């Protein structure tokens, strides 16, 4: 998921830059921003996003458990 995000962000940085707008400056600042975002995700600087991800995982596990219980009930 992180790789997909990095790819999309870098694609946007490259495709949105216009030649007259100091392309390399935008590219460099974009790369620094992406680096800071990735570092923040790894070090846990964004706890709200991590909590949302954990909650989604809990919901997914609960749905899988319900499906397993239904299958077991009919077997």
C-alpha positions, 0 to 999 in steps of 0.5 A: 500500500505504501509503495502504491502511495509513493508511486502515485505521489511521485507520478503526480509530482512529475506530471503536474510540473510545468516546464516554466515552473522550475521543474527540478525545484518542484521535483526536489521539494516533492521528493523531500515531502514524500520522504518526510511522509514515509518517515512519519508513517514508519516512526508512528508520527500519524497515530490517527491513521494507524488507529483507523487502520487497526480498526479496519483490520479488527472489523475485517477479522470480525467479518471473517470470524462470522463467515467462519461461524456460519460455514461451521453451522451449516457443515 
